[in-house]
């Protein structure tokens, strides 16, 4: 016998009454002005865009740039905000929004408030870890950029990514 409000039988209601039901929803918290659908073909293109984003930031911040199948930027995700010299980056947080938004690939980025674009050992370690995680999930990490004022470093161009 089905109930009128849900159309479910008493058996179904009893079976599922103690299970939590989870939903996922992406929320846009802030709009950052994109140029008309930025298509990334070089590290410099995305670095220049991110320099504007990081211009007024005084602490290290880790971002994920979400890309579609044409390498067009469709979103930015702030994964963490740290202190002057570090931020905590967890792989599950890096890929959470990429999965939920059906991103085809990602670019990682963070800034060095010290204005030194050189990657630290920790920058290299976490990049390699995230590249491997992306491979497992089918979401390639195209690059990891370190923005330092008006300069940047591409870990891909430096050969520091296990691809």
C-alpha positions as CSV (number, residue, x, y, z in Angstrom):
1,X,0.0,0.0,0.0
2,X,1.5,3.3,-1.1
3,X,1.2,6.4,1.1
4,X,-0.5,9.4,-0.6
5,X,2.3,12.0,0.1
6,X,5.3,10.1,-1.2
7,X,4.0,7.2,-3.3
8,X,6.2,4.8,-1.3
9,X,5.1,1.7,0.4
10,X,5.1,1.2,4.1
11,X,7.9,-1.3,3.6
12,X,10.1,1.3,1.7
13,X,9.4,3.9,4.3
14,X,10.5,1.5,7.1
15,X,13.5,0.3,5.2
16,X,14.9,3.8,4.5
17,X,13.7,5.6,7.6
18,X,17.0,5.3,9.4
19,X,19.3,6.1,6.6
20,X,20.5,9.6,6.1
21,X,19.9,11.0,2.6
22,X,22.8,13.1,1.3
23,X,22.7,15.7,-1.5
24,X,25.5,17.7,-3.0
25,X,25.1,21.3,-4.2
26,X,27.7,23.6,-5.6
27,X,27.4,27.2,-4.3
28,X,29.0,30.1,-6.0
29,X,30.2,32.3,-3.1
30,X,31.8,35.2,-5.1
31,X,32.2,36.2,-8.7
32,X,35.7,37.1,-9.8
33,X,35.7,38.9,-13.2
34,X,36.8,36.4,-15.9
35,X,37.7,37.7,-19.3
36,X,35.3,36.2,-21.8
37,X,35.8,32.5,-21.2
38,X,39.6,32.3,-20.7
39,X,41.0,29.3,-22.7
40,X,44.3,28.3,-21.2
41,X,47.0,27.4,-23.7
42,X,50.2,28.5,-21.8
43,X,51.1,28.8,-18.1
44,X,51.7,32.6,-18.7
45,X,48.0,33.1,-19.6
46,X,46.6,31.7,-16.4
47,X,49.5,33.2,-14.3
48,X,48.6,36.7,-15.5
49,X,45.0,36.1,-14.6
50,X,45.9,34.8,-11.2
51,X,48.3,37.7,-10.5
52,X,45.2,39.9,-10.4
53,X,43.4,37.5,-8.0
54,X,46.4,37.3,-5.6
55,X,47.3,41.0,-5.9
56,X,45.8,42.0,-2.5
57,X,46.4,38.8,-0.6
58,X,48.8,39.0,2.3
59,X,48.7,35.3,3.3
60,X,49.4,32.1,1.3
61,X,46.3,30.9,-0.4
62,X,45.9,27.7,-2.4
63,X,43.5,27.6,-5.4
64,X,42.3,25.1,-7.9
65,X,41.4,26.4,-11.4
66,X,38.6,24.2,-12.9
67,X,38.9,23.5,-16.6
68,X,36.5,22.0,-19.1
69,X,37.4,19.7,-22.0
70,X,38.6,22.7,-24.1
71,X,40.9,23.9,-21.2
72,X,38.5,26.8,-20.7
73,X,38.4,28.2,-17.1
74,X,35.0,27.8,-15.6
75,X,35.7,28.3,-11.9
76,X,38.2,28.9,-9.1
77,X,38.1,27.1,-5.8
78,X,39.9,28.4,-2.7
79,X,41.1,25.3,-1.0
80,X,42.9,26.8,1.9
81,X,44.3,30.0,3.4
82,X,47.4,29.8,5.5
83,X,50.0,32.1,7.0
84,X,52.9,34.0,5.5
85,X,54.8,30.9,4.6
86,X,52.5,27.9,4.3
87,X,48.9,26.6,3.9
88,X,47.6,23.2,4.5
89,X,46.5,21.3,1.4
90,X,44.5,18.1,1.6
91,X,44.0,16.1,-1.6
92,X,40.3,15.4,-0.9
93,X,39.6,19.2,-0.6
94,X,41.5,19.8,-3.9
95,X,39.5,17.4,-5.9
96,X,36.1,17.7,-4.1
97,X,34.8,20.6,-6.2
98,X,36.5,19.3,-9.4
99,X,34.5,16.1,-9.0
100,X,31.2,17.8,-8.2
101,X,31.5,20.3,-11.0
102,X,32.6,17.6,-13.6
103,X,35.9,19.4,-14.3
104,X,37.9,17.7,-17.0
105,X,41.2,18.9,-15.6
106,X,42.6,21.3,-13.0
107,X,45.5,23.7,-12.6
108,X,46.8,24.3,-9.1
109,X,48.0,27.6,-7.9
110,X,49.2,29.4,-4.8
111,X,51.1,32.6,-4.0
112,X,54.2,33.3,-2.1
113,X,53.7,36.5,-0.2
114,X,57.5,36.7,0.2
115,X,57.6,37.4,-3.6
116,X,60.0,34.5,-4.0
117,X,58.7,32.3,-6.9
118,X,61.0,29.3,-6.1
119,X,59.1,26.2,-5.1
120,X,59.8,24.7,-1.7
121,X,60.4,21.0,-1.1
122,X,56.8,20.9,0.3
123,X,55.5,22.6,-2.9
124,X,57.1,19.9,-5.0
125,X,56.0,17.0,-2.7
126,X,52.3,18.1,-2.6
127,X,52.3,18.7,-6.3
128,X,53.5,15.2,-7.0
129,X,51.0,13.8,-4.5
130,X,48.1,15.7,-6.2
131,X,49.2,14.6,-9.7
132,X,49.0,11.0,-8.6
133,X,45.6,11.5,-7.0
134,X,44.4,13.2,-10.1
135,X,45.6,10.2,-12.2
136,X,43.6,7.8,-10.0
137,X,40.4,9.9,-10.4
138,X,40.8,10.7,-14.1
139,X,41.2,14.4,-13.4
140,X,44.6,15.5,-14.8
141,X,46.6,18.2,-13.1
142,X,47.9,20.3,-16.0
143,X,50.2,22.5,-13.9
144,X,51.0,24.0,-10.5
145,X,51.8,27.7,-10.6
146,X,53.5,29.7,-7.8
147,X,52.6,33.3,-8.1
148,X,55.0,35.8,-6.5
149,X,53.9,39.4,-7.2
150,X,54.5,40.1,-10.9
151,X,56.4,36.8,-11.5
152,X,55.5,33.2,-11.4
153,X,56.9,29.6,-11.6
154,X,55.3,26.8,-13.5
155,X,56.2,23.5,-11.9
156,X,55.4,21.7,-15.2
157,X,57.8,23.9,-17.1
158,X,60.5,23.2,-14.5
159,X,59.9,19.4,-14.9
160,X,58.9,19.0,-11.3
161,X,55.6,17.1,-11.9
162,X,55.5,13.3,-12.2
163,X,53.4,13.0,-15.4
